[in-house]
Amino acid sequence: MVVFMISLILAILFGNLLTLAVVIGTKHFHTPQGYLKASLAVADLAVGIFVVPVSVYSEVSLMIYNSMPEWTARNSQTTPFHPCNFIGPVFAGCTLVSITTIFLLTIERSIAVLRPLHKESVITKKRTSILIVFSWMGSFFLAISPLVFSDEIALEYNPCSRMCNYALGSADFPSQAWNILLLFPAFDFTLLGGTIVINIISLTTIRQHSKRRKHLAETESQSSTKPTFSDIKAAKTIGTLTLAFTASFTPIAVFVVGNVLGNEWCNFAFFAFWILTSNSCCNVIIYGVRDQKFRSRAYQLLISAQLNTAPKKTEYETTVNGGKDNEETVKQT
């Protein structure tokens, strides 16, 4: 389990730092879509930096000292400075940011596909930046809302999921406080449902354009009212992102609803939470498979980083190799 968690941290850090390097370091990706992808990478990066290391620390403590840290046996209501007071909202907030960002990516791509002439005027960098700020503020407000609006809800380290989760503090089950926790799956599935519907409309439109191109003349198929090839590829990429996140988030929603109904589902809790966490390293794989420009730029960055870390030649080796190269050039001439 510890090997899995550490490997996941490395994968999350590598994948999302590579995504940020490509988006920030390449002028081609300085677009509204690039800004949204960078926001998604930052949210995933926060999971790898803050959330997973706490689980690793707890499991390593169990291995070395044969006991968990003291704070894992208490909740945030009984411990003033409980680590889960920070880790729990970060994980929930970053999950909500990911869902909101995928929804915004879907809206951006649907406008590019359905209204290509209005794309430049409707989708601007300034508007996208404002939406990103509001998505982060709204997501983290929703993440801390159970603690703000209910005294019965606390954060604790769950031994089943090996993560900081929301739970009842001192109240006995059942409690009306659980209804507040249903805000998470309700909000998430509302956004995911809308995202799926918009993706279906966009992909249906793309399919209709593909059929028309087979019957139209070359001049008509290249009309400016049709979405470009890059817009179509980007829309399919966002569709893949939506499908992957929906598949990884669904077990969490089922688990939360099961908890409200009184089921513990210990083994299922572990798989549900860690399937969702593993999604934080999947986006760069989707970009690399679906986006050729992203794949090429990422490959260039990795090659240049490898060359920079390679040992440099000495002055003697450079002189000798240069002389051999010159001799070879003379022979070929």
ZINORPE-V136459 format. One record per backbone hydrogen bond with DSSP energy under -1.0 kcal/mol. NH is the residue of the N-H (numbers start at 0). CO is the residue of the C=O. Records with the same first field share a line. If there is no record, write none. Layout:
# ZINORPE-V136459
NH=CO ; CO
This chain:
# ZINORPE-V136459
4=0
5=1
6=2
7=3
8=4
9=5
10=6
11=7
12=8
13=9
14=10
15=11
16=12
17=13
18=14
19=15
20=16
21=17
22=18
23=19
24=20
28=25
29=26
30=28
34=30
35=31
36=32
37=33
38=34
39=35
40=36
41=37
42=38
43=39
44=40
45=41
46=42
47=43
48=44
49=45
51=46
54=50
55=51
56=52
57=53
58=54
59=55
60=56
61=57
62=58
63=59
64=60
71=68
72=69
73=70
75=154
78=74
84=81
85=82
86=82
87=83
89=85
90=86
91=87
92=88
93=89
94=90
95=91
96=92
97=93
98=94
99=95
100=96
101=97
102=98
103=99
104=100
105=101
106=102
107=103
108=104
109=105
110=106
111=107
112=108
113=109
114=110
117=114
121=117
122=118
127=123
128=124
129=125
130=126
131=127
132=128
133=129
134=130
135=131
136=132
137=133
138=134
139=135
140=136
141=137
142=138
143=139
147=143
148=144
153=166
155=164
157=162
161=157
164=155
166=153
168=151
177=174
178=175
179=176
180=176
182=179
183=180
185=181
186=182
187=183
188=184
189=185
190=186
191=187
192=188
193=189
194=190
195=191
196=192
197=193
198=194
199=195
200=196
201=197
202=198
203=199
204=200
205=201
206=202
207=203
208=204
209=205
210=206
211=207
212=208
214=211
215=211
220=216
222=219
225=222
231=227
232=228
233=229
234=230
235=231
236=232
237=233
238=234
239=235
240=236
241=237
242=238
243=239
244=240
245=241
246=242
247=243
248=244
249=245
252=248
253=249
254=250
255=251
256=252
257=253
258=254
259=255
260=256
261=258
262=257
268=264
269=265
270=266
271=267
272=268
273=269
274=270
275=271
276=272
277=273
279=276
280=277
281=278
285=281
286=282
287=283
288=284
289=285
290=286
294=290
295=291
296=292
297=293
298=294
299=295
300=296
301=297
302=298
303=299
304=300
305=301
306=302
307=303
308=304
317=313
318=314
319=315
320=316
321=317
322=318
323=319
324=320
325=321
326=322
327=323
328=324
329=325
330=326
331=327
332=328
